[in-house]
Amino acid sequence: MTATAELRDITVAVVREKEQPFTIEKARIRGPQDDEVLVRVVATGLCHTDLIVRDQYYPVPLPAVLGHEGAGIVEALGPGVKDLKVGDHVVLTYGACGHCNPCSGGHGAYCKDFFGLNFGGGALDGSTAIQDPDGKPLHDHFFAQSSFATYALSRENNAIKVPDDAPIELLGPLGCGIQTGAGAVINSLKVTAGSSFASFGAGAVGLSAVMAARVAGATTIIAIDVVPSRLELAKELGATHVINSREVDVVDAVREITGGGANFALESTGRPDVLAQGIEALGGLGVIGVVGAPKLGTKAEFDVNNLLLGGRSIRGIVEGDSVPKVFIPQLVQLYQLGRFPFDKLVKFYPLDQINQAAEDSTRGVTLKPILTIGG
């Protein structure tokens, strides 16, 4: 943090130690610098990635301010900001450099600096923007935002303008979890009209994929989970079939429903055994996308012949391979048209109940918690 930067008092949720609860603390944040915007956070989603970083599956340095599904109102602009203005409603999404080969090709989720920009605990130069009341830095820039806070800094390219008449308090999860599931189906797998699709996992990401598969025109949409209430909701959101994997052999069931195997599948649980099931459940030339995030170093075991025979393939997918400035407004429009009712996934909690929200998410009580922060 630069010594001359103007500081603003804020409230943040901090992770100070591995596997320990979030603590609500006072802090200070500097003003926006080149190409940055300061956003008054109205609400922010709580995502599985926040929890695996809290537990240090991914080694983000601590203490840290997490949060990466922020939505709010632009409060101040740094030099060089061109397309946003004070008062704009924005959804904050992942950080990308914007100029490497993947970014230039419209694949910012595979940016060469993705890990540093989103998981580095600060800017690429090692600086931070948030400090505690004693002036000690708190690691931040989580997904280029750190939105478990009353105010957040982001770069212009990851602050996505949305219509003022859309419910800003609802939109934060479009920046990561909802975008991941929907984008995997629409942008990466490119699920086609009349095809079959199987979602291995019916959490927020998996159910977003189910809704997107319906939008894409898939005629057989299968949701697989172990929680009956999730499977009931999946039917409401567009699944034509549901499978409780505790009750039947999943691979046999998918093959029977689809007449030989699914054209497309998505694995969102992060469990290697579920990935192996998904591969086996594919039909000829089928493809499975992988979005579930286990611990770094996790290995998967499956019969390679299940890929060779039938030309099946696996695709890793980050953030739905989306171009956020295009895809997030599209999702907002689909929601407003009643074709993508992701509001049925969410439950709101005040920021000071973040640990309850995390517990409810882990236990499967809540699919997508949203923390309300400011009006």
N, C-alpha and C positions, 0 to 999 in steps of 0.2 A: 504494500500500500504506500502510495506516495505521501510524503509528509505534508504537502500543501493541499491535498485533496479535501474538499468540503465533506464533513461527515454528517450523517443523518442517523438519528436514533431509530432502532428497529427492534422487533421481537422475533426470535428465531427458535426453531427446534434443533437441538444439537445432539449428535452422537459423540460421546467422549471416549467410550471404551467398547471393545468388541463384545457383541451380544448383550449389551446393556440397554436399558430403556432410553428413549429420547428425553431430553430435559428442555424445558421452556426457559429461555434466558433472554436478557437484554443484550443488545450488541449495537454496533455502529457500522454503517456501510458508506463507502465513498460515493461521490457523484460519478456520472457517466463520462468516460473518456472517448477517444476516437472510435467511431462506429458502434457505440454502445447506446442502449436505452435503459432508463430506470423505469421499472414497472411497479405500480402499486398492486400487489397481489390480492385478488379477490378470493380466489380459491385455488387449491392445488390437489391433484390426485395423489393417492398413496399407491405405489406400484410395488410389485414383487422385487424389482431391482433395488428399490430403497432398502428393503429388508435384508436382501442378501449382501448388500454393502454394509449395512449396520452390523451384520454378523461376520463380515470380512471374507465372504466367499470371493469377492473382488477387492483387491488391496488398496482401496482409497485411503489416504492418510487421515488419521484422526487427531484431534477433534474436528468434526466436519458438520457443515450445514448441507443436508441433502435436499431432496425434493426436485422432481424433474417433469412434472405435469402441471405447470403453473398457467394460470390465466388471470388477466388483469387489465389495467388501464395505464397507458404510457403517461408517466409523470414528468420526465425530463429527457432531453436528447443531448448526446455528445456530438462533437464536431464530426462532420462527414456523413451524418445520417440523412438519407435522401428521400426515402419513400414513406416514412412514418412521421406522425405529428403528435404533439401532446394531446391527450384525450382519446387517441385510438384504442380500441379494444383489441387485445392480442392474446394468442395462445403461444406459449413458449414450448419449443421443441428441442431436439438434440443439436449439438454444435458440430459444425463442419467448416473446414477452411475455405471452401468455395472455389479453389483454384487448382487443386491437384487433378490427376487424370480421372479418378472416379467422380469427384465433384463436378468436373467440367462435362462429364458424360451423363449427368443427371442422377448419380448414385452416391449422394453425400453420406449415406449411412455406412459406406465403405471407404470414407475419407482416410487418407494415409495418417492423419493425426487424430483419428477418432478416439482412441483410448486416452490420449493426453488431453484432448479438449473436453471429454466427458467424464473421465474417471481420475484425472491427474491431481485433483485436490487444489487446483489453482489455475491461473492462466499458463500458457505454454512457457512463458518466461519465469515461472515459479512464483509470481506475485499473487496476492490475494486482495479481495475487496472488502472483506468483513473482518472486524476485530471485536474482541470482548471489551467490557468497560475499562479494563486495565491496559488496553492497547495491545494485547496479545492476539496474533492472527488466528482466525478460524479458517480451516480449509473450506474452500467454496468452489465456485465455477462448476458445480456438479451438473452434468449435462448442460453446461454453459448457462446455468441459471441459479441453482440452489434456491428453490422456491418454497421451502419450508420456512418462510419468512414473510414479514409484512411488506417488505420491498425486495425486489430482485433486480440484478443487472443481467442483461443479455446483449449479445450482438444483434445488429439489425437483421442479419440473415436467419436467425432462429427465433425471431419474434414475428409471428404470423398474424397479419391483420384479419379480423373476422367482422361480420356485420354487427352493427350496434344493436340490432333488434334480436340477435341470438342471445340466449341466456348464458352470459359469460361465466356465471358460477358453475355451470355444468360442463364447460368445454375443455377444461384442462387435460383430461385423459386422452383427448384426441392427439395430444402432443407426443404420446408414447404408446401406452398399452392398447388403446383402441385402434390407433394408427397401425400398430404392429399386426394385429389380427386381420384387420380389414385389408391393409396393404399387402400382406402375404398372399391373400386370395386374389386381389385385383391386379396388383403390380408385378408380383414375383411369379406365382404359380400360373397366373392368367387363366383362372378357372373359366371354362367356356359354357355357353348355353347348352342345356341338354345333358351335361356331364354329371358324374357322381363325385361327391366330395365327402371326406370323413374328417371330423375334428377330434383328435385324440386329446381330450381335456376340454371341459366346459366351464372354465373360469372366465374372467373378463376378456382375455385375449381369444380364447377358443370360441366364445359366444359372439365376439365381434366378427370372427371368421365365418361363423354360421350366418350372421346377418348379411355379410358381404357376399357369401355364396348365393344367397337368395337374390340379392341385387344383380349378381352376374348371370343369373338364369340357370344355375344348376338345378336339375330336376330330382336328384337323389341327394339329400343332405343328411349326414349321419353325425350325431353328437354322442361322444363316448365319455363317461365319467363314472364315479362311484357314489355321487351325491344325488339322491332322487329329486330334490327340489331344483337342482341345476338342470337335470334332464327335462323336467316339466317346463322350465323356463325356455329351454332350447326349442321345444316344440312350438311354444308361443312365438319365438323369434324366427322360425323358418325351418327348423329341422323336420324332415319327413320321417325320420326314424331315430330312435335313441337306444343306446346300449348301456346297461349297467355292467361294467367289466368284472364285478364281483359275482355276477350271476351266470354268465355265459362265457364261452370261449370267443374272445373278441374277433380274432382272425376269421374263424368259421362264420361268425355272424355277419361280418362285413362282406365276405365273399358271397354268402347266400343272398343278402339284400341286393347286392350289385350285379349278381350273375357272373361272378368270377374275380372280382376285385375292384377297388376304387380307382377312378382316373386320377384323382388328386387327394392328398391328405395333408394334414398339418399336425405337428407334434408340439404342444405348448406346455407340457408338464415338466420338462427338464429331466425326465427319468429315462435312462438308457434302455431299460426293459420295454418301456412303452414305445420308444423309437423302433426297437426291433419288431414289435408287433405291427407297427404302422407299415414298415417295409414289407412284411409278409402279407399284409392286407391289400397291397396294391395290385391292380390288374396289369396286364401287359402294357408297357410304355408308360406306366403310372409314375408319378413323381410325388415325393413327400417333402414338404418344407419343414425346417427345424427352427423354432423360435424359443423353445424352452431353454432357460439358462441354468445349468448346474454349476457346481464348484469348478473353478479352473483346474484342468488336469483330469477331469472325468472322462473315462473311456467307455465306449459302447461296443458291445459284442453282438455280431449278427453273422449269418451265413452269407458270404459274398455271392454265392450262387443265386440268392434271392434277388440280387441286382442284375447279374449277368443274364439269367434266364428270364426273358420277357422284356429286357431293355429298361428295367426300372431305374430310377435315379433319386438322389437325395440332394436337396438344396438348402444351404444355410441362409437364413434371412435375418437381417437386422432392420428394425424400425419399418418393417413393411416395404423396404426398398423404395420409400416414397420421396417425392419432391414436395416437401411440406407446404411451400407457398401455393402449390397447385392442389395437393391432395386434401389438406385439412379443410380449406373452404368447400371442397366437393363433399366431404363428409358432413359439414355443417348444413349444406343445402339438402343432402339426402335426409338428414334428421328433420329439417323443417318441412320437408315434403311427406314425412311419416314413413319413409322407406328404410330408415336406419335408427330404430328406437333405442339407442344405447342408454337413454335415461333409465331404462328398466334394470340396468345393472348396478346402479349407484345407490349409496347411502351417505348422507352428509354428517360430518362430525366437526365440532369446533377444534381449532388448532390445539387447545390445551387437552384434548382427548385423543391425541395422536397415538398414544400407546394402546388405548382401547381399540382404536381403529386398526392398528397393526395386529393386535390379538384376534380381533374378529376376522380379519383377512386371512390370517394363518389358519384359523379354525374352520374357515369356509363359511362363516356366518354371513359375511359381507363379500360380495364379488368385487366391487370397486368402491373403496372408500374415497370420499372427497372431503378435504379439510377446508372449512370456511374460515377465511382470515380477515377480510375487510369488505366493506360495503361498496 
